[in-house]
Amino acid sequence: MVFQGYKKDEIASGMLETALDLYFNKADGFSIIHLAAASEEVLAGLLKSKKKESLLFQTAREKAISALKEIHKVRGNNRTEKEIGTFFNFVRNKTKHHDNENDSNEISICLDLEVDSALSRAIENYVLYFSDPTEKMLRYINSISLYMSGRDHR
């Protein structure tokens, strides 16, 4: 066994690229969510330490939370950042932990939506950190654009 150093940005990048490989191979959506979310979190932490001086800077998650807070506010349903964050973490927490007293053996979600949300936030943080998306990221973005325009069906 050899111990060596690993750069966190390279680990996060590798997890995101693996999540994209799984996505393109139509593999397990829950694995994609966990890898993408882990990448998103690592990159968010690195971004925050890199962008400390900018008060206007926001990670992908922070932007999404702000937008959802405003949408809820306009509709008369105020939600806290914690409530929205808990919503974002729902699938990960329900598939990572199990409480025998409070958890069912089944969860009801739109897996495609959860996968897309996790990948999109991770890619956004990647681009904020590294500046340029990878080829796989561009392929993903283009596939989502085609799907949203109705020209592609998953």
BELPE-V164252 format. One line per field, one symbol per residue. ss: DSSP state (a for helix, b for strand, c for the rest). phi: phi as a letter, one per 30 degrees, with the letter a starting at -180 (. if undefined). A space follows every 10 residues. Layout:
BEGIN
ss = ???
phi = ???
END
This chain:
BEGIN
ss = cccccccaaa aaaaaaaaaa aaaaccccaa aaaaaaaaaa aaaaaaaaaa ccccccccca aaaaaaaaaa aaaacccccc aaaaaaaaaa aaaaaacccc cccccccccc aaaaaaaaaa aaaaaaaaaa ccccaaaaaa aaaaaaaacc cccc
phi = .bcbdbdddd dddddddddd ededchdedd ddedddddde dddddddddd cedcdddbde dddddddded dddedicdbd edddddddde ddddccbbce dccddbbcbc dedddddddd dddededddc icddeddddd eddddddddi dbbd
END
